[in-house]
Amino acid sequence: MKLGQFIAALAIAVSALAPPATAVAATYRVLYNFDGKYGIGGPNGGPPAATPVLDAHGNLFGPAGGGVGNSYHCSGPCGVVYELTRDARGSWTESVVVNISSFFDDGSLEGPVAIDAQGNLFGSIGVGSIPADSWIFQLTPKPESWGFGLIYRGYGPSTSGVIADTKGNLYGELGMASNYISTIGELSPGAGGWQYTDLYRICPGNSCFDGSYPRAQFTWDSAGNLDGTDYAGGYSCPGTNGCGVAFQMKRSGKGTWRYHVLHRFGAFTTDGLYPWSRLVLDASGNAYGTTNYGGPHAQGEVFRLTPSSRGEWKETMLYGFPDLKIGAFPWGDLAFDKSGNLYGVANGGNVCGAYYCGEVYELSPQPSGQWKYHVLHSFQGPDGAYPYGVVIDQRGHLLGTAWGGGTNNYGVVFEITP
């Protein structure tokens, strides 16, 4: 399901339940308004196409469209990677790292960008109006510019992007194998270029028991395992290709990996359906994420997966979204602060034209073991609309993107101080 189709479906799903939320004071400001243009030299690009990433210096990077208002398909050149830098006074400046129209006649940036320990950026490009091919690219920082290179060509869109390990290898859903089977693969740099290795071939849809369609970026845990979610597959949901799974890729020796399902969503009526976000982990190794449907009110949930000594994982629902007026149907990634609070984004709140503008929320753990839900910011349109997700910098500030609204209606980068 494309994001625009998903948001359109939400406009008719409004719950009448009372909100168990408490308003908290938070300072919100727009750091940058995208203008959607491709001009050379000067602010341009938009709308943003994913949650941004932070480098070691606190600079923000991310993909964005350019010249069109749709980040999925382009009838012409589409897409930039942008950088936002912060000066000592707290002001931010946007610049374009690369404009992919210089390399593709009809390509669009798909999914988030990743950064490695050397400051290189990696991302994926879908080619064609309905992407049949995808490329993984590398951006290398230089004193006055960035070097651009294409390092791998796959088949099918790669919306989950890639993630780097400490040795510079890349991992992700790197396109399709035979019969439209999604593949989790590894790219390793070498003297002769980048070498690709198949790690696991995920079954296609049709309720494949081990999952299907990993659309979110993977996550490393403290043991060096790759954790992720599949949007489909697992248990069958009526009229669908499965409700989704959470999985783990574990090294099994001699360069091979073992794929293990942590949880299959949709087994019970109180469970979530269709995990949309990447997994984030706490210091104890518990994994957290969101589903954008299901739960006790059928409007999504925030969940926790807890490992046991027997290798099994238990799912706990931390919050089931009850009311679209205060946020529901979450689709963005979660982020932890240093106090153990969770932050995320969801649909709901104010109405922006035909759709809801979206919310940024906080979940705080309580001594009772419950989690308390707070709305940090409810978008209104001029300040942005339809947030992708947030990251947390060293100051404890939330930085994120919204792909609509703002001064030019091409989205914004925003900051929230809780």
C-alpha positions in Angstrom: 0.0 0.0 0.0 1.4 3.4 -1.0 1.5 6.1 1.7 -1.0 8.4 -0.2 -3.5 5.5 -0.4 -3.0 4.7 3.2 -3.6 8.3 4.3 -6.7 8.6 2.2 -8.2 5.5 3.8 -7.7 7.1 7.3 -10.0 10.0 6.6 -13.1 7.8 7.2 -11.8 6.0 10.4 -12.7 8.2 13.4 -13.2 6.7 16.8 -15.7 8.0 19.3 -13.8 6.8 22.4 -12.6 9.3 25.1 -8.9 10.2 24.8 -6.6 9.0 27.7 -4.1 11.7 26.9 -2.5 14.5 28.8 -1.3 17.7 27.1 2.3 18.7 27.9 4.2 21.8 27.1 6.7 21.5 24.2 8.3 24.1 22.1 7.9 23.6 18.3 9.6 25.5 15.5 10.1 25.0 11.8 13.8 24.8 10.8 13.3 24.7 7.1 10.5 25.0 4.5 11.1 23.0 1.3 10.3 24.7 -1.9 10.1 21.8 -4.3 12.6 23.4 -6.8 15.6 22.0 -8.5 17.6 25.3 -8.8 21.3 25.1 -8.8 23.1 26.6 -5.8 20.7 27.6 -3.0 17.9 26.1 -1.0 15.8 23.6 -3.0 14.1 20.2 -3.0 11.0 18.8 -1.4 8.9 17.3 -0.2 11.1 15.2 2.2 10.8 11.5 1.6 11.8 9.9 4.9 12.9 10.5 8.5 16.3 12.3 8.5 19.5 11.0 10.0 22.1 12.8 12.2 25.8 12.6 11.7 28.4 12.9 14.5 28.4 16.7 14.3 24.6 17.1 14.6 24.0 17.8 10.9 20.8 16.4 9.4 20.6 14.5 6.1 17.7 13.0 4.2 16.1 12.4 0.8 13.6 14.7 -0.8 11.7 15.1 -4.0 12.2 18.1 -6.3 10.0 19.8 -8.9 7.0 17.5 -8.2 4.7 16.9 -5.2 5.0 13.1 -5.2 8.0 11.2 -3.8 6.9 7.9 -5.2 6.6 8.3 -9.0 8.1 10.9 -11.3 7.3 11.7 -14.9 10.7 13.6 -15.0 13.8 14.1 -12.8 13.0 13.8 -9.2 15.0 13.8 -6.0 17.8 15.3 -4.0 19.7 14.4 -0.8 19.7 17.5 1.4 21.8 18.6 4.4 20.9 20.9 7.2 23.7 22.4 9.3 23.3 24.2 12.6 25.5 27.2 13.5 26.5 28.4 17.0 23.4 30.7 17.2 21.0 27.8 16.5 20.2 28.8 12.9 19.9 26.1 10.3 21.0 26.2 6.6 19.9 23.8 3.9 22.0 22.7 1.0 21.7 20.0 -1.6 24.3 17.2 -1.4 23.3 15.6 -4.7 20.6 16.1 -7.4 19.8 12.7 -8.9 18.5 14.3 -12.1 22.2 14.6 -13.1 22.3 10.8 -13.3 18.8 9.5 -14.1 16.1 10.8 -16.5 13.3 9.2 -14.5 14.3 8.1 -11.0 13.1 8.8 -7.4 14.7 8.4 -4.1 13.2 5.4 -2.2 13.4 5.2 1.6 15.8 6.7 4.2 19.5 7.4 3.8 22.1 5.7 6.1 25.4 7.0 7.4 28.5 5.0 8.3 31.3 5.6 10.7 33.3 7.6 8.1 30.4 9.9 7.3 29.5 8.3 4.0 25.8 8.4 3.0 24.0 5.5 1.4 20.5 5.3 -0.1 18.4 3.8 -2.9 16.9 5.1 -6.1 13.9 3.6 -7.9 14.0 3.9 -11.7 10.8 4.3 -13.7 7.3 5.5 -13.1 6.6 2.1 -11.4 10.1 1.3 -10.3 11.3 -2.0 -11.9 15.0 -1.4 -11.1 16.7 0.1 -8.0 20.2 1.4 -7.4 22.1 1.7 -4.1 24.3 4.8 -4.1 27.1 6.1 -2.0 27.9 9.8 -1.2 31.5 10.4 0.0 32.3 13.7 1.8 35.1 15.8 0.2 36.6 19.1 1.3 34.3 21.2 -1.0 31.7 18.7 -2.3 30.4 15.2 -2.2 31.5 12.3 -4.5 28.6 10.3 -5.9 28.7 6.7 -7.0 26.3 3.8 -7.9 27.4 0.6 -6.1 24.6 -1.9 -6.7 21.8 -2.5 -9.2 18.8 -4.6 -8.1 15.3 -5.4 -9.2 12.2 -3.8 -7.6 12.0 -0.8 -5.3 14.0 -0.9 -2.0 11.9 1.2 0.3 13.7 0.0 3.4 17.1 1.5 2.4 20.3 0.0 3.9 22.2 0.0 7.2 26.0 -0.1 7.7 28.0 -2.2 10.2 31.3 -1.1 11.8 33.3 -2.6 8.9 31.5 -0.7 6.2 29.3 -3.5 5.0 25.7 -2.7 4.0 22.6 -4.7 4.7 19.0 -4.3 3.6 16.2 -5.6 1.4 18.1 -5.2 -1.8 15.4 -5.9 -4.5 13.9 -9.1 -5.9 15.2 -12.5 -6.8 13.4 -15.0 -9.0 9.6 -15.1 -8.9 9.4 -11.8 -7.2 10.9 -13.1 -3.9 12.3 -10.3 -1.8 16.0 -10.7 -0.8 17.9 -9.6 2.3 21.4 -9.1 1.2 24.9 -7.8 2.1 27.1 -5.4 0.1 30.8 -5.6 1.0 33.4 -3.0 -0.2 36.6 -4.3 -1.8 39.4 -3.4 -4.2 37.3 -4.5 -7.2 34.1 -2.7 -6.1 31.2 -3.8 -4.0 30.3 -7.5 -3.8 26.8 -8.6 -3.2 25.8 -11.7 -1.2 22.3 -13.2 -0.7 21.6 -13.7 3.0 17.9 -14.8 2.9 15.1 -15.0 0.4 11.8 -14.0 1.9 8.7 -15.7 0.4 6.4 -13.5 -1.6 3.0 -12.5 -0.4 0.1 -15.0 -0.2 0.4 -15.2 3.6 4.0 -16.5 3.5 4.6 -17.8 7.0 8.0 -16.2 7.5 6.9 -12.7 6.4 6.9 -10.6 3.2 7.8 -7.0 2.2 10.3 -5.5 4.6 9.6 -1.8 4.1 11.3 -0.3 7.2 15.1 0.1 7.8 16.8 -2.6 9.8 18.3 -2.2 13.2 21.5 -3.5 14.9 21.2 -5.0 18.4 24.1 -5.2 20.9 24.9 -8.8 19.9 25.4 -7.8 16.2 22.1 -9.2 15.0 19.9 -7.5 12.4 16.4 -6.9 13.6 13.5 -5.8 11.3 9.8 -6.0 10.4 7.9 -7.3 7.4 4.8 -5.3 6.5 3.0 -8.5 5.2 3.2 -12.3 5.5 3.0 -14.3 8.7 -0.6 -15.0 9.9 -3.3 -14.5 7.3 -5.6 -11.6 7.6 -8.9 -11.7 5.7 -8.4 -10.3 2.2 -4.7 -9.6 2.7 -1.3 -11.2 2.1 -0.7 -11.6 5.9 -0.5 -9.3 8.9 3.3 -8.9 9.1 6.1 -10.2 11.3 9.1 -9.0 13.4 12.2 -10.9 12.6 15.9 -11.2 13.5 18.9 -12.1 11.3 21.6 -13.9 13.3 25.1 -14.8 12.1 25.5 -18.6 12.2 29.2 -18.9 11.2 31.1 -19.1 7.9 29.5 -15.9 6.6 26.0 -17.3 6.7 23.0 -15.9 8.5 19.9 -17.5 10.0 16.4 -15.8 9.7 14.2 -16.1 12.8 10.6 -14.8 13.3 10.3 -13.0 16.6 6.5 -12.4 16.4 3.7 -12.9 13.9 1.1 -10.2 14.1 -2.6 -10.7 13.9 -2.9 -14.0 15.9 -5.4 -12.4 18.3 -8.0 -9.7 18.0 -6.0 -7.5 20.4 -2.8 -7.8 18.4 -1.5 -5.1 16.0 -1.5 -5.6 12.2 1.0 -4.4 9.6 4.2 -3.2 11.4 5.2 0.0 9.6 8.2 1.2 11.6 11.7 0.0 12.2 12.5 -1.6 15.5 14.3 0.4 18.2 16.0 -1.3 21.2 16.5 -0.4 24.8 19.5 -1.3 27.1 17.9 -4.6 28.1 17.5 -5.8 24.5 13.8 -5.3 24.2 12.5 -4.2 20.8 9.9 -1.6 20.2 7.8 -0.7 17.2 4.4 0.3 15.8 1.7 -1.2 13.7 -0.6 1.1 11.7 -3.7 -1.1 12.1 -5.1 -3.5 14.6 -5.0 -3.3 18.4 -8.0 -3.0 20.7 -9.5 -0.1 18.8 -8.3 -1.2 15.3 -6.3 2.0 14.9 -2.7 0.8 15.5 -0.5 0.1 18.5 2.9 0.7 20.0 4.4 -2.7 21.0 7.4 -4.2 22.9 9.0 -7.5 22.1 10.8 -9.1 25.1 13.3 -12.0 24.7 13.3 -15.0 27.0 16.1 -17.4 28.0 14.5 -20.0 25.8 14.9 -17.9 22.7 11.2 -17.0 22.4 9.9 -13.4 22.3 6.8 -12.1 24.0 4.8 -9.2 22.5 3.3 -6.6 24.9 1.0 -3.8 23.7 2.2 -0.6 25.3 -0.5 1.6 23.8 -3.5 1.0 21.6 -4.6 4.2 19.8 -8.3 4.9 20.7 -9.1 8.2 19.1 -8.1 9.8 15.8 -8.5 13.3 17.4 -5.4 12.7 19.5 -3.4 10.5 17.0 -4.0 7.1 15.5 -2.7 4.8 12.8 1.0 5.4 13.5 3.4 5.0 10.6 6.7 6.6 11.6 9.8 5.2 13.4 10.1 5.5 17.2 13.0 7.1 19.1 14.2 6.8 22.7 15.5 9.7 24.9 18.0 9.2 27.7 15.2 8.9 30.3 13.6 6.0 28.5 10.6 7.9 26.9 9.4 6.9 23.5 8.6 9.4 20.7 6.7 8.8 17.5 4.4 10.2 14.9 0.8 9.3 13.9 -2.1 10.4 11.8 -4.9 12.4 13.5 -5.4 15.7 15.2 -6.4 18.7 13.0 -7.8 18.4 9.5 -5.7 19.6 6.6 -8.1 19.7 3.7 -9.3 16.1 3.1 -6.8 14.4 5.5 -5.6 14.7 9.1 -2.5 16.8 9.6 -0.8 14.4 12.0 0.7 14.3 15.6 4.0 13.9 17.4 3.5 12.0 20.6 5.4 10.8 23.7 5.0 7.6 25.7 6.4 7.7 29.2 6.9 4.5 31.3 5.1 4.6 34.7 6.0 2.9 38.0 2.9 0.7 37.5 4.3 -0.7 34.3 1.8 1.2 32.1 2.8 3.9 29.6 1.4 7.4 29.6 0.5 9.0 26.2 1.0 12.7 25.6 0.5 14.7 22.4 3.6 16.9 22.0 2.5 18.7 18.8 -0.6 18.6 16.6 0.2 19.9 13.1 -2.1 22.5 11.5 -0.8 22.9 7.9 1.2 26.1 7.9 3.6 24.5 10.4 3.8 21.3 8.4 1.6 18.2 7.9 1.9 14.4 7.6 5.1 13.8 9.7 7.5 11.0 8.7 9.3 10.5 12.1 11.7 12.0 14.5 15.3 11.5 15.7 16.8 12.8 19.0 20.0 14.8 19.1 22.6 15.1 21.9 20.6 18.0 23.4 17.5 15.9 23.7 15.7 17.8 21.0 13.4 16.0 18.5 14.2 16.7 14.9 11.9 15.4 12.1 10.3 15.9 8.8 6.7 16.4 7.5 6.1 15.8 3.9 3.3 18.3 3.5 2.3 21.8 4.6 4.7 24.6 5.5 5.1 27.9 3.7 5.4 26.4 0.3 3.3 23.3 0.9 6.3 21.1 0.1 7.0 20.0 3.7 9.2 21.0 6.5 12.0 20.0 8.8 11.0 20.7 12.4 12.4 20.8 15.9 10.5 20.0 19.2 12.0 20.7 22.6 10.1 18.6 25.1 
